[in-house]
Amino acid sequence: YLATALTAGGEPLSRDRLLAGAKALGTSFAPADTYIVHQPNGFGAGAVGIRRGRFDDGCACFRYSTGPKRIG
């Protein structure tokens, strides 16, 4: 996230450019640990996405039944 926000903020590196870059990400940042994040101030909001799942008798396992969906 930090590297992506720094890149989005541009040169020269500064606190203000980092914050501007983080704010510019919106929901475009793809986190490794959840589906969709929204951080309108560049920090602090967090996960806003889900995927529904169900038990699949064919493989006797749980599978996702939808793609990522934004909530909230």
CHARMM-style PDB file with segment names, atoms N, HN, CA, C and O in Angstrom:
ATOM      1  N   TYR     1       0.820  -1.171   0.000  1.00  0.00      PROA
ATOM      2  CA  TYR     1       0.000   0.000   0.000  1.00  0.00      PROA
ATOM      3  C   TYR     1       0.875   1.249   0.000  1.00  0.00      PROA
ATOM      4  O   TYR     1       0.636   2.193  -0.753  1.00  0.00      PROA
ATOM      5  N   LEU     2       1.871   1.236   0.842  1.00  0.00      PROA
ATOM      6  HN  LEU     2       2.065   0.469   1.453  1.00  0.00      PROA
ATOM      7  CA  LEU     2       2.751   2.400   0.942  1.00  0.00      PROA
ATOM      8  C   LEU     2       3.447   2.678  -0.395  1.00  0.00      PROA
ATOM      9  O   LEU     2       3.477   3.820  -0.853  1.00  0.00      PROA
ATOM     10  N   ALA     3       4.001   1.644  -1.012  1.00  0.00      PROA
ATOM     11  HN  ALA     3       3.977   0.716  -0.639  1.00  0.00      PROA
ATOM     12  CA  ALA     3       4.685   1.834  -2.295  1.00  0.00      PROA
ATOM     13  C   ALA     3       3.712   2.345  -3.364  1.00  0.00      PROA
ATOM     14  O   ALA     3       4.070   3.207  -4.166  1.00  0.00      PROA
ATOM     15  N   THR     4       2.496   1.821  -3.376  1.00  0.00      PROA
ATOM     16  HN  THR     4       2.205   1.120  -2.724  1.00  0.00      PROA
ATOM     17  CA  THR     4       1.496   2.255  -4.353  1.00  0.00      PROA
ATOM     18  C   THR     4       1.095   3.708  -4.113  1.00  0.00      PROA
ATOM     19  O   THR     4       0.966   4.484  -5.060  1.00  0.00      PROA
ATOM     20  N   ALA     5       0.900   4.070  -2.855  1.00  0.00      PROA
ATOM     21  HN  ALA     5       1.004   3.439  -2.086  1.00  0.00      PROA
ATOM     22  CA  ALA     5       0.545   5.455  -2.521  1.00  0.00      PROA
ATOM     23  C   ALA     5       1.687   6.409  -2.846  1.00  0.00      PROA
ATOM     24  O   ALA     5       1.451   7.509  -3.345  1.00  0.00      PROA
ATOM     25  N   LEU     6       2.915   6.001  -2.571  1.00  0.00      PROA
ATOM     26  HN  LEU     6       3.107   5.107  -2.166  1.00  0.00      PROA
ATOM     27  CA  LEU     6       4.069   6.844  -2.903  1.00  0.00      PROA
ATOM     28  C   LEU     6       4.169   7.062  -4.407  1.00  0.00      PROA
ATOM     29  O   LEU     6       4.430   8.177  -4.859  1.00  0.00      PROA
ATOM     30  N   THR     7       3.965   6.011  -5.178  1.00  0.00      PROA
ATOM     31  HN  THR     7       3.752   5.105  -4.811  1.00  0.00      PROA
ATOM     32  CA  THR     7       4.018   6.121  -6.632  1.00  0.00      PROA
ATOM     33  C   THR     7       2.912   7.039  -7.147  1.00  0.00      PROA
ATOM     34  O   THR     7       3.151   7.870  -8.023  1.00  0.00      PROA
ATOM     35  N   ALA     8       1.702   6.889  -6.604  1.00  0.00      PROA
ATOM     36  HN  ALA     8       1.508   6.213  -5.893  1.00  0.00      PROA
ATOM     37  CA  ALA     8       0.575   7.717  -7.034  1.00  0.00      PROA
ATOM     38  C   ALA     8       0.781   9.186  -6.673  1.00  0.00      PROA
ATOM     39  O   ALA     8       0.269  10.069  -7.361  1.00  0.00      PROA
ATOM     40  N   GLY     9       1.517   9.451  -5.615  1.00  0.00      PROA
ATOM     41  HN  GLY     9       1.933   8.733  -5.057  1.00  0.00      PROA
ATOM     42  CA  GLY     9       1.765  10.821  -5.185  1.00  0.00      PROA
ATOM     43  C   GLY     9       2.769  11.566  -6.030  1.00  0.00      PROA
ATOM     44  O   GLY     9       2.747  12.796  -6.075  1.00  0.00      PROA
ATOM     45  N   GLY    10       3.642  10.850  -6.696  1.00  0.00      PROA
ATOM     46  HN  GLY    10       3.659   9.851  -6.659  1.00  0.00      PROA
ATOM     47  CA  GLY    10       4.622  11.472  -7.584  1.00  0.00      PROA
ATOM     48  C   GLY    10       5.841  12.027  -6.866  1.00  0.00      PROA
ATOM     49  O   GLY    10       6.009  11.869  -5.657  1.00  0.00      PROA
ATOM     50  N   GLU    11       6.675  12.675  -7.645  1.00  0.00      PROA
ATOM     51  HN  GLU    11       6.538  12.804  -8.627  1.00  0.00      PROA
ATOM     52  CA  GLU    11       7.942  13.227  -7.158  1.00  0.00      PROA
ATOM     53  C   GLU    11       7.793  14.721  -6.891  1.00  0.00      PROA
ATOM     54  O   GLU    11       6.909  15.349  -7.473  1.00  0.00      PROA
ATOM     55  N   PRO    12       8.602  15.299  -6.056  1.00  0.00      PROA
ATOM     56  CA  PRO    12       9.523  14.683  -5.105  1.00  0.00      PROA
ATOM     57  C   PRO    12       8.746  14.101  -3.929  1.00  0.00      PROA
ATOM     58  O   PRO    12       7.644  14.561  -3.630  1.00  0.00      PROA
ATOM     59  N   LEU    13       9.302  13.107  -3.268  1.00  0.00      PROA
ATOM     60  HN  LEU    13      10.197  12.734  -3.512  1.00  0.00      PROA
ATOM     61  CA  LEU    13       8.636  12.467  -2.143  1.00  0.00      PROA
ATOM     62  C   LEU    13       8.464  13.451  -0.997  1.00  0.00      PROA
ATOM     63  O   LEU    13       9.386  14.181  -0.634  1.00  0.00      PROA
ATOM     64  N   SER    14       7.264  13.452  -0.441  1.00  0.00      PROA
ATOM     65  HN  SER    14       6.514  12.859  -0.736  1.00  0.00      PROA
ATOM     66  CA  SER    14       6.990  14.286   0.726  1.00  0.00      PROA
ATOM     67  C   SER    14       5.772  13.721   1.437  1.00  0.00      PROA
ATOM     68  O   SER    14       5.053  12.894   0.876  1.00  0.00      PROA
ATOM     69  N   ARG    15       5.537  14.156   2.652  1.00  0.00      PROA
ATOM     70  HN  ARG    15       6.121  14.828   3.108  1.00  0.00      PROA
ATOM     71  CA  ARG    15       4.359  13.726   3.403  1.00  0.00      PROA
ATOM     72  C   ARG    15       3.089  14.105   2.667  1.00  0.00      PROA
ATOM     73  O   ARG    15       2.160  13.302   2.575  1.00  0.00      PROA
ATOM     74  N   ASP    16       3.038  15.329   2.139  1.00  0.00      PROA
ATOM     75  HN  ASP    16       3.792  15.982   2.214  1.00  0.00      PROA
ATOM     76  CA  ASP    16       1.840  15.797   1.442  1.00  0.00      PROA
ATOM     77  C   ASP    16       1.567  15.006   0.165  1.00  0.00      PROA
ATOM     78  O   ASP    16       0.418  14.705  -0.157  1.00  0.00      PROA
ATOM     79  N   ARG    17       2.642  14.671  -0.562  1.00  0.00      PROA
ATOM     80  HN  ARG    17       3.576  14.915  -0.300  1.00  0.00      PROA
ATOM     81  CA  ARG    17       2.459  13.873  -1.785  1.00  0.00      PROA
ATOM     82  C   ARG    17       2.049  12.432  -1.456  1.00  0.00      PROA
ATOM     83  O   ARG    17       1.267  11.828  -2.190  1.00  0.00      PROA
ATOM     84  N   LEU    18       2.569  11.889  -0.370  1.00  0.00      PROA
ATOM     85  HN  LEU    18       3.205  12.380   0.226  1.00  0.00      PROA
ATOM     86  CA  LEU    18       2.149  10.560   0.076  1.00  0.00      PROA
ATOM     87  C   LEU    18       0.661  10.562   0.399  1.00  0.00      PROA
ATOM     88  O   LEU    18      -0.063   9.665  -0.034  1.00  0.00      PROA
ATOM     89  N   LEU    19       0.195  11.545   1.147  1.00  0.00      PROA
ATOM     90  HN  LEU    19       0.782  12.273   1.499  1.00  0.00      PROA
ATOM     91  CA  LEU    19      -1.216  11.625   1.503  1.00  0.00      PROA
ATOM     92  C   LEU    19      -2.082  11.819   0.262  1.00  0.00      PROA
ATOM     93  O   LEU    19      -3.136  11.195   0.140  1.00  0.00      PROA
ATOM     94  N   ALA    20      -1.646  12.681  -0.662  1.00  0.00      PROA
ATOM     95  HN  ALA    20      -0.789  13.188  -0.563  1.00  0.00      PROA
ATOM     96  CA  ALA    20      -2.396  12.880  -1.907  1.00  0.00      PROA
ATOM     97  C   ALA    20      -2.465  11.584  -2.714  1.00  0.00      PROA
ATOM     98  O   ALA    20      -3.510  11.257  -3.276  1.00  0.00      PROA
ATOM     99  N   GLY    21      -1.363  10.854  -2.771  1.00  0.00      PROA
ATOM    100  HN  GLY    21      -0.514  11.121  -2.314  1.00  0.00      PROA
ATOM    101  CA  GLY    21      -1.348   9.579  -3.485  1.00  0.00      PROA
ATOM    102  C   GLY    21      -2.260   8.561  -2.837  1.00  0.00      PROA
ATOM    103  O   GLY    21      -2.970   7.836  -3.534  1.00  0.00      PROA
ATOM    104  N   ALA    22      -2.254   8.494  -1.506  1.00  0.00      PROA
ATOM    105  HN  ALA    22      -1.678   9.083  -0.940  1.00  0.00      PROA
ATOM    106  CA  ALA    22      -3.128   7.556  -0.784  1.00  0.00      PROA
ATOM    107  C   ALA    22      -4.594   7.904  -1.012  1.00  0.00      PROA
ATOM    108  O   ALA    22      -5.414   7.007  -1.209  1.00  0.00      PROA
ATOM    109  N   LYS    23      -4.937   9.185  -0.988  1.00  0.00      PROA
ATOM    110  HN  LYS    23      -4.271   9.914  -0.828  1.00  0.00      PROA
ATOM    111  CA  LYS    23      -6.328   9.604  -1.235  1.00  0.00      PROA
ATOM    112  C   LYS    23      -6.755   9.277  -2.656  1.00  0.00      PROA
ATOM    113  O   LYS    23      -7.910   8.923  -2.893  1.00  0.00      PROA
ATOM    114  N   ALA    24      -5.837   9.392  -3.595  1.00  0.00      PROA
ATOM    115  HN  ALA    24      -4.899   9.680  -3.402  1.00  0.00      PROA
ATOM    116  CA  ALA    24      -6.158   9.143  -4.998  1.00  0.00      PROA
ATOM    117  C   ALA    24      -6.450   7.676  -5.289  1.00  0.00      PROA
ATOM    118  O   ALA    24      -7.086   7.367  -6.297  1.00  0.00      PROA
ATOM    119  N   LEU    25      -6.002   6.770  -4.431  1.00  0.00      PROA
ATOM    120  HN  LEU    25      -5.486   7.021  -3.612  1.00  0.00      PROA
ATOM    121  CA  LEU    25      -6.198   5.338  -4.688  1.00  0.00      PROA
ATOM    122  C   LEU    25      -7.665   4.935  -4.631  1.00  0.00      PROA
ATOM    123  O   LEU    25      -8.084   4.057  -5.386  1.00  0.00      PROA
ATOM    124  N   GLY    26      -8.460   5.552  -3.755  1.00  0.00      PROA
ATOM    125  HN  GLY    26      -8.120   6.265  -3.142  1.00  0.00      PROA
ATOM    126  CA  GLY    26      -9.871   5.179  -3.645  1.00  0.00      PROA
ATOM    127  C   GLY    26     -10.035   3.692  -3.434  1.00  0.00      PROA
ATOM    128  O   GLY    26      -9.530   3.145  -2.453  1.00  0.00      PROA
ATOM    129  N   THR    27     -10.745   3.017  -4.351  1.00  0.00      PROA
ATOM    130  HN  THR    27     -11.156   3.460  -5.148  1.00  0.00      PROA
ATOM    131  CA  THR    27     -10.919   1.560  -4.278  1.00  0.00      PROA
ATOM    132  C   THR    27     -10.050   0.842  -5.308  1.00  0.00      PROA
ATOM    133  O   THR    27     -10.235  -0.352  -5.542  1.00  0.00      PROA
ATOM    134  N   SER    28      -9.100   1.556  -5.930  1.00  0.00      PROA
ATOM    135  HN  SER    28      -8.949   2.526  -5.740  1.00  0.00      PROA
ATOM    136  CA  SER    28      -8.297   0.934  -6.983  1.00  0.00      PROA
ATOM    137  C   SER    28      -7.178   0.048  -6.437  1.00  0.00      PROA
ATOM    138  O   SER    28      -6.643  -0.777  -7.178  1.00  0.00      PROA
ATOM    139  N   PHE    29      -6.814   0.193  -5.176  1.00  0.00      PROA
ATOM    140  HN  PHE    29      -7.249   0.863  -4.574  1.00  0.00      PROA
ATOM    141  CA  PHE    29      -5.751  -0.622  -4.598  1.00  0.00      PROA
ATOM    142  C   PHE    29      -6.266  -2.038  -4.362  1.00  0.00      PROA
ATOM    143  O   PHE    29      -7.330  -2.222  -3.773  1.00  0.00      PROA
ATOM    144  N   ALA    30      -5.514  -3.042  -4.821  1.00  0.00      PROA
ATOM    145  HN  ALA    30      -4.649  -2.893  -5.300  1.00  0.00      PROA
ATOM    146  CA  ALA    30      -5.898  -4.448  -4.660  1.00  0.00      PROA
ATOM    147  C   ALA    30      -5.101  -5.058  -3.514  1.00  0.00      PROA
ATOM    148  O   ALA    30      -3.950  -5.448  -3.709  1.00  0.00      PROA
ATOM    149  N   PRO    31      -5.693  -5.149  -2.312  1.00  0.00      PROA
ATOM    150  CA  PRO    31      -4.981  -5.695  -1.169  1.00  0.00      PROA
ATOM    151  C   PRO    31      -4.844  -7.215  -1.269  1.00  0.00      PROA
ATOM    152  O   PRO    31      -5.622  -7.879  -1.954  1.00  0.00      PROA
ATOM    153  N   ALA    32      -3.857  -7.740  -0.585  1.00  0.00      PROA
ATOM    154  HN  ALA    32      -3.225  -7.200  -0.029  1.00  0.00      PROA
ATOM    155  CA  ALA    32      -3.638  -9.189  -0.588  1.00  0.00      PROA
ATOM    156  C   ALA    32      -4.550  -9.907   0.393  1.00  0.00      PROA
ATOM    157  O   ALA    32      -4.761 -11.112   0.258  1.00  0.00      PROA
ATOM    158  N   ASP    33      -5.093  -9.205   1.373  1.00  0.00      PROA
ATOM    159  HN  ASP    33      -4.921  -8.226   1.482  1.00  0.00      PROA
ATOM    160  CA  ASP    33      -5.805  -9.879   2.456  1.00  0.00      PROA
ATOM    161  C   ASP    33      -7.319  -9.701   2.450  1.00  0.00      PROA
ATOM    162  O   ASP    33      -7.986 -10.223   3.343  1.00  0.00      PROA
ATOM    163  N   THR    34      -7.890  -8.984   1.477  1.00  0.00      PROA
ATOM    164  HN  THR    34      -7.347  -8.560   0.751  1.00  0.00      PROA
ATOM    165  CA  THR    34      -9.342  -8.842   1.356  1.00  0.00      PROA
ATOM    166  C   THR    34      -9.669  -8.492  -0.086  1.00  0.00      PROA
ATOM    167  O   THR    34      -8.762  -8.430  -0.917  1.00  0.00      PROA
ATOM    168  N   TYR    35     -10.930  -8.260  -0.409  1.00  0.00      PROA
ATOM    169  HN  TYR    35     -11.667  -8.310   0.266  1.00  0.00      PROA
ATOM    170  CA  TYR    35     -11.340  -8.078  -1.798  1.00  0.00      PROA
ATOM    171  C   TYR    35     -11.303  -6.630  -2.265  1.00  0.00      PROA
ATOM    172  O   TYR    35     -10.727  -6.331  -3.312  1.00  0.00      PROA
ATOM    173  N   ILE    36     -11.904  -5.741  -1.511  1.00  0.00      PROA
ATOM    174  HN  ILE    36     -12.372  -5.984  -0.661  1.00  0.00      PROA
ATOM    175  CA  ILE    36     -11.987  -4.336  -1.891  1.00  0.00      PROA
ATOM    176  C   ILE    36     -11.768  -3.491  -0.647  1.00  0.00      PROA
ATOM    177  O   ILE    36     -12.341  -3.779   0.404  1.00  0.00      PROA
ATOM    178  N   VAL    37     -10.954  -2.460  -0.751  1.00  0.00      PROA
ATOM    179  HN  VAL    37     -10.489  -2.227  -1.605  1.00  0.00      PROA
ATOM    180  CA  VAL    37     -10.798  -1.516   0.348  1.00  0.00      PROA
ATOM    181  C   VAL    37     -11.152  -0.119  -0.145  1.00  0.00      PROA
ATOM    182  O   VAL    37     -10.973   0.210  -1.318  1.00  0.00      PROA
ATOM    183  N   HSD    38     -11.656   0.690   0.775  1.00  0.00      PROA
ATOM    184  HN  HSD    38     -11.801   0.423   1.727  1.00  0.00      PROA
ATOM    185  CA  HSD    38     -11.930   2.087   0.472  1.00  0.00      PROA
ATOM    186  C   HSD    38     -11.366   2.908   1.610  1.00  0.00      PROA
ATOM    187  O   HSD    38     -11.722   2.709   2.771  1.00  0.00      PROA
ATOM    188  N   GLN    39     -10.503   3.813   1.276  1.00  0.00      PROA
ATOM    189  HN  GLN    39     -10.214   3.975   0.333  1.00  0.00      PROA
ATOM    190  CA  GLN    39      -9.869   4.654   2.276  1.00  0.00      PROA
ATOM    191  C   GLN    39      -9.977   6.099   1.785  1.00  0.00      PROA
ATOM    192  O   GLN    39      -9.021   6.637   1.226  1.00  0.00      PROA
ATOM    193  N   PRO    40     -11.144   6.733   1.993  1.00  0.00      PROA
ATOM    194  CA  PRO    40     -11.403   8.044   1.402  1.00  0.00      PROA
ATOM    195  C   PRO    40     -10.440   9.135   1.851  1.00  0.00      PROA
ATOM    196  O   PRO    40     -10.236  10.105   1.121  1.00  0.00      PROA
ATOM    197  N   ASN    41      -9.859   9.007   3.000  1.00  0.00      PROA
ATOM    198  HN  ASN    41     -10.024   8.219   3.594  1.00  0.00      PROA
ATOM    199  CA  ASN    41      -8.896   9.989   3.477  1.00  0.00      PROA
ATOM    200  C   ASN    41      -7.466   9.505   3.305  1.00  0.00      PROA
ATOM    201  O   ASN    41      -6.533  10.135   3.802  1.00  0.00      PROA
ATOM    202  N   GLY    42      -7.286   8.393   2.605  1.00  0.00      PROA
ATOM    203  HN  GLY    42      -8.045   7.881   2.202  1.00  0.00      PROA
ATOM    204  CA  GLY    42      -5.973   7.822   2.409  1.00  0.00      PROA
ATOM    205  C   GLY    42      -5.592   6.819   3.476  1.00  0.00      PROA
ATOM    206  O   GLY    42      -4.539   6.187   3.389  1.00  0.00      PROA
ATOM    207  N   PHE    43      -6.430   6.668   4.476  1.00  0.00      PROA
ATOM    208  HN  PHE    43      -7.285   7.181   4.547  1.00  0.00      PROA
ATOM    209  CA  PHE    43      -6.172   5.745   5.577  1.00  0.00      PROA
ATOM    210  C   PHE    43      -7.469   5.542   6.352  1.00  0.00      PROA
ATOM    211  O   PHE    43      -8.406   6.331   6.227  1.00  0.00      PROA
ATOM    212  N   GLY    44      -7.518   4.498   7.140  1.00  0.00      PROA
ATOM    213  HN  GLY    44      -6.757   3.857   7.241  1.00  0.00      PROA
ATOM    214  CA  GLY    44      -8.530   4.357   8.171  1.00  0.00      PROA
ATOM    215  C   GLY    44      -9.854   3.706   7.887  1.00  0.00      PROA
ATOM    216  O   GLY    44     -10.510   3.307   8.849  1.00  0.00      PROA
ATOM    217  N   ALA    45     -10.319   3.555   6.660  1.00  0.00      PROA
ATOM    218  HN  ALA    45      -9.786   3.880   5.878  1.00  0.00      PROA
ATOM    219  CA  ALA    45     -11.647   2.992   6.459  1.00  0.00      PROA
ATOM    220  C   ALA    45     -11.590   1.469   6.393  1.00  0.00      PROA
ATOM    221  O   ALA    45     -12.146   0.790   7.257  1.00  0.00      PROA
ATOM    222  N   GLY    46     -10.929   0.933   5.386  1.00  0.00      PROA
ATOM    223  HN  GLY    46     -10.477   1.484   4.684  1.00  0.00      PROA
ATOM    224  CA  GLY    46     -10.708  -0.500   5.342  1.00  0.00      PROA
ATOM    225  C   GLY    46     -11.585  -1.272   4.385  1.00  0.00      PROA
ATOM    226  O   GLY    46     -12.033  -0.740   3.370  1.00  0.00      PROA
ATOM    227  N   ALA    47     -11.833  -2.547   4.718  1.00  0.00      PROA
ATOM    228  HN  ALA    47     -11.469  -2.979   5.543  1.00  0.00      PROA
ATOM    229  CA  ALA    47     -12.496  -3.487   3.822  1.00  0.00      PROA
ATOM    230  C   ALA    47     -13.945  -3.105   3.568  1.00  0.00      PROA
ATOM    231  O   ALA    47     -14.689  -2.799   4.500  1.00  0.00      PROA
ATOM    232  N   VAL    48     -14.340  -3.123   2.293  1.00  0.00      PROA
ATOM    233  HN  VAL    48     -13.736  -3.371   1.536  1.00  0.00      PROA
ATOM    234  CA  VAL    48     -15.721  -2.836   1.905  1.00  0.00      PROA
ATOM    235  C   VAL    48     -16.205  -3.834   0.855  1.00  0.00      PROA
ATOM    236  O   VAL    48     -17.084  -3.512   0.055  1.00  0.00      PROA
ATOM    237  N   GLY    49     -15.640  -5.043   0.851  1.00  0.00      PROA
ATOM    238  HN  GLY    49     -14.926  -5.305   1.501  1.00  0.00      PROA
ATOM    239  CA  GLY    49     -16.035  -6.026  -0.147  1.00  0.00      PROA
ATOM    240  C   GLY    49     -16.222  -7.404   0.449  1.00  0.00      PROA
ATOM    241  O   GLY    49     -15.584  -7.767   1.436  1.00  0.00      PROA
ATOM    242  N   ILE    50     -17.113  -8.167  -0.171  1.00  0.00      PROA
ATOM    243  HN  ILE    50     -17.632  -7.872  -0.973  1.00  0.00      PROA
ATOM    244  CA  ILE    50     -17.376  -9.545   0.247  1.00  0.00      PROA
ATOM    245  C   ILE    50     -17.464 -10.430  -0.990  1.00  0.00      PROA
ATOM    246  O   ILE    50     -17.583  -9.943  -2.114  1.00  0.00      PROA
ATOM    247  N   ARG    51     -17.404 -11.719  -0.765  1.00  0.00      PROA
ATOM    248  HN  ARG    51     -17.307 -12.115   0.148  1.00  0.00      PROA
ATOM    249  CA  ARG    51     -17.743 -12.724  -1.766  1.00  0.00      PROA
ATOM    250  C   ARG    51     -18.615 -13.757  -1.068  1.00  0.00      PROA
ATOM    251  O   ARG    51     -18.319 -14.186   0.047  1.00  0.00      PROA
ATOM    252  N   ARG    52     -19.670 -14.141  -1.722  1.00  0.00      PROA
ATOM    253  HN  ARG    52     -19.911 -13.792  -2.627  1.00  0.00      PROA
ATOM    254  CA  ARG    52     -20.545 -15.176  -1.162  1.00  0.00      PROA
ATOM    255  C   ARG    52     -19.997 -16.550  -1.550  1.00  0.00      PROA
ATOM    256  O   ARG    52     -19.385 -16.719  -2.604  1.00  0.00      PROA
ATOM    257  N   GLY    53     -20.231 -17.515  -0.677  1.00  0.00      PROA
ATOM    258  HN  GLY    53     -20.728 -17.378   0.180  1.00  0.00      PROA
ATOM    259  CA  GLY    53     -19.782 -18.878  -0.927  1.00  0.00      PROA
ATOM    260  C   GLY    53     -20.886 -19.868  -0.608  1.00  0.00      PROA
ATOM    261  O   GLY    53     -21.888 -19.532   0.024  1.00  0.00      PROA
ATOM    262  N   ARG    54     -20.681 -21.078  -1.054  1.00  0.00      PROA
ATOM    263  HN  ARG    54     -19.868 -21.351  -1.567  1.00  0.00      PROA
ATOM    264  CA  ARG    54     -21.640 -22.150  -0.763  1.00  0.00      PROA
ATOM    265  C   ARG    54     -20.910 -23.481  -0.826  1.00  0.00      PROA
ATOM    266  O   ARG    54     -19.812 -23.579  -1.374  1.00  0.00      PROA
ATOM    267  N   PHE    55     -21.535 -24.499  -0.259  1.00  0.00      PROA
ATOM    268  HN  PHE    55     -22.427 -24.419   0.186  1.00  0.00      PROA
ATOM    269  CA  PHE    55     -20.973 -25.840  -0.303  1.00  0.00      PROA
ATOM    270  C   PHE    55     -21.281 -26.456  -1.655  1.00  0.00      PROA
ATOM    271  O   PHE    55     -22.426 -26.418  -2.106  1.00  0.00      PROA
ATOM    272  N   ASP    56     -20.285 -27.018  -2.301  1.00  0.00      PROA
ATOM    273  HN  ASP    56     -19.355 -27.049  -1.935  1.00  0.00      PROA
ATOM    274  CA  ASP    56     -20.431 -27.651  -3.603  1.00  0.00      PROA
ATOM    275  C   ASP    56     -20.355 -29.160  -3.402  1.00  0.00      PROA
ATOM    276  O   ASP    56     -19.305 -29.687  -3.036  1.00  0.00      PROA
ATOM    277  N   ASP    57     -21.471 -29.857  -3.641  1.00  0.00      PROA
ATOM    278  HN  ASP    57     -22.324 -29.428  -3.938  1.00  0.00      PROA
ATOM    279  CA  ASP    57     -21.513 -31.311  -3.461  1.00  0.00      PROA
ATOM    280  C   ASP    57     -20.574 -32.032  -4.426  1.00  0.00      PROA
ATOM    281  O   ASP    57     -20.077 -33.112  -4.107  1.00  0.00      PROA
ATOM    282  N   GLY    58     -20.325 -31.451  -5.597  1.00  0.00      PROA
ATOM    283  HN  GLY    58     -20.728 -30.574  -5.856  1.00  0.00      PROA
ATOM    284  CA  GLY    58     -19.472 -32.093  -6.601  1.00  0.00      PROA
ATOM    285  C   GLY    58     -18.047 -32.310  -6.122  1.00  0.00      PROA
ATOM    286  O   GLY    58     -17.421 -33.314  -6.461  1.00  0.00      PROA
ATOM    287  N   CYS    59     -17.533 -31.377  -5.337  1.00  0.00      PROA
ATOM    288  HN  CYS    59     -18.042 -30.561  -5.061  1.00  0.00      PROA
ATOM    289  CA  CYS    59     -16.158 -31.525  -4.852  1.00  0.00      PROA
ATOM    290  C   CYS    59     -16.112 -31.697  -3.333  1.00  0.00      PROA
ATOM    291  O   CYS    59     -15.037 -31.831  -2.749  1.00  0.00      PROA
ATOM    292  N   ALA    60     -17.296 -31.691  -2.694  1.00  0.00      PROA
ATOM    293  HN  ALA    60     -18.169 -31.582  -3.168  1.00  0.00      PROA
ATOM    294  CA  ALA    60     -17.388 -31.774  -1.232  1.00  0.00      PROA
ATOM    295  C   ALA    60     -16.518 -30.682  -0.584  1.00  0.00      PROA
ATOM    296  O   ALA    60     -15.752 -30.938   0.346  1.00  0.00      PROA
ATOM    297  N   CYS    61     -16.667 -29.455  -1.113  1.00  0.00      PROA
ATOM    298  HN  CYS    61     -17.289 -29.247  -1.868  1.00  0.00      PROA
ATOM    299  CA  CYS    61     -15.872 -28.340  -0.615  1.00  0.00      PROA
ATOM    300  C   CYS    61     -16.683 -27.040  -0.700  1.00  0.00      PROA
ATOM    301  O   CYS    61     -17.735 -26.984  -1.337  1.00  0.00      PROA
ATOM    302  N   PHE    62     -16.177 -26.024  -0.057  1.00  0.00      PROA
ATOM    303  HN  PHE    62     -15.323 -26.069   0.461  1.00  0.00      PROA
ATOM    304  CA  PHE    62     -16.787 -24.709  -0.178  1.00  0.00      PROA
ATOM    305  C   PHE    62     -16.144 -23.988  -1.354  1.00  0.00      PROA
ATOM    306  O   PHE    62     -14.931 -24.058  -1.548  1.00  0.00      PROA
ATOM    307  N   ARG    63     -16.980 -23.284  -2.149  1.00  0.00      PROA
ATOM    308  HN  ARG    63     -17.966 -23.228  -1.992  1.00  0.00      PROA
ATOM    309  CA  ARG    63     -16.510 -22.503  -3.280  1.00  0.00      PROA
ATOM    310  C   ARG    63     -17.200 -21.136  -3.263  1.00  0.00      PROA
ATOM    311  O   ARG    63     -18.305 -20.977  -2.742  1.00  0.00      PROA
ATOM    312  N   TYR    64     -16.512 -20.163  -3.849  1.00  0.00      PROA
ATOM    313  HN  TYR    64     -15.615 -20.292  -4.272  1.00  0.00      PROA
ATOM    314  CA  TYR    64     -17.149 -18.864  -4.013  1.00  0.00      PROA
ATOM    315  C   TYR    64     -18.251 -18.978  -5.054  1.00  0.00      PROA
ATOM    316  O   TYR    64     -18.068 -19.627  -6.084  1.00  0.00      PROA
ATOM    317  N   SER    65     -19.388 -18.356  -4.795  1.00  0.00      PROA
ATOM    318  HN  SER    65     -19.537 -17.829  -3.959  1.00  0.00      PROA
ATOM    319  CA  SER    65     -20.490 -18.387  -5.756  1.00  0.00      PROA
ATOM    320  C   SER    65     -20.690 -17.018  -6.411  1.00  0.00      PROA
ATOM    321  O   SER    65     -21.535 -16.885  -7.297  1.00  0.00      PROA
ATOM    322  N   THR    66     -19.943 -16.013  -6.000  1.00  0.00      PROA
ATOM    323  HN  THR    66     -19.257 -16.122  -5.280  1.00  0.00      PROA
ATOM    324  CA  THR    66     -19.996 -14.694  -6.644  1.00  0.00      PROA
ATOM    325  C   THR    66     -18.585 -14.131  -6.736  1.00  0.00      PROA
ATOM    326  O   THR    66     -17.661 -14.612  -6.080  1.00  0.00      PROA
ATOM    327  N   GLY    67     -18.441 -13.127  -7.546  1.00  0.00      PROA
ATOM    328  HN  GLY    67     -19.191 -12.736  -8.080  1.00  0.00      PROA
ATOM    329  CA  GLY    67     -17.196 -12.374  -7.562  1.00  0.00      PROA
ATOM    330  C   GLY    67     -17.220 -11.376  -6.411  1.00  0.00      PROA
ATOM    331  O   GLY    67     -18.209 -11.311  -5.682  1.00  0.00      PROA
ATOM    332  N   PRO    68     -16.170 -10.607  -6.232  1.00  0.00      PROA
ATOM    333  CA  PRO    68     -16.158  -9.599  -5.179  1.00  0.00      PROA
ATOM    334  C   PRO    68     -17.271  -8.579  -5.387  1.00  0.00      PROA
ATOM    335  O   PRO    68     -17.504  -8.130  -6.510  1.00  0.00      PROA
ATOM    336  N   LYS    69     -17.956  -8.216  -4.310  1.00  0.00      PROA
ATOM    337  HN  LYS    69     -17.767  -8.581  -3.399  1.00  0.00      PROA
ATOM    338  CA  LYS    69     -19.029  -7.231  -4.358  1.00  0.00      PROA
ATOM    339  C   LYS    69     -18.779  -6.169  -3.293  1.00  0.00      PROA
ATOM    340  O   LYS    69     -18.422  -6.475  -2.155  1.00  0.00      PROA
ATOM    341  N   ARG    70     -18.974  -4.940  -3.683  1.00  0.00      PROA
ATOM    342  HN  ARG    70     -19.264  -4.692  -4.607  1.00  0.00      PROA
ATOM    343  CA  ARG    70     -18.806  -3.834  -2.749  1.00  0.00      PROA
ATOM    344  C   ARG    70     -20.008  -3.756  -1.808  1.00  0.00      PROA
ATOM    345  O   ARG    70     -21.151  -3.912  -2.238  1.00  0.00      PROA
ATOM    346  N   ILE    71     -19.750  -3.520  -0.554  1.00  0.00      PROA
ATOM    347  HN  ILE    71     -18.821  -3.393  -0.205  1.00  0.00      PROA
ATOM    348  CA  ILE    71     -20.807  -3.332   0.436  1.00  0.00      PROA
ATOM    349  C   ILE    71     -20.630  -1.970   1.085  1.00  0.00      PROA
ATOM    350  O   ILE    71     -19.566  -1.359   0.986  1.00  0.00      PROA
ATOM    351  N   GLY    72     -21.661  -1.505   1.739  1.00  0.00      PROA
ATOM    352  HN  GLY    72     -22.525  -2.001   1.820  1.00  0.00      PROA
ATOM    353  CA  GLY    72     -21.560  -0.273   2.519  1.00  0.00      PROA
ATOM    354  C   GLY    72     -21.532   0.975   1.802  1.00  0.00      PROA
ATOM    355  OT1 GLY    72     -21.448   2.038   2.417  1.00  0.00      PROA
TER     356      GLY     72
END
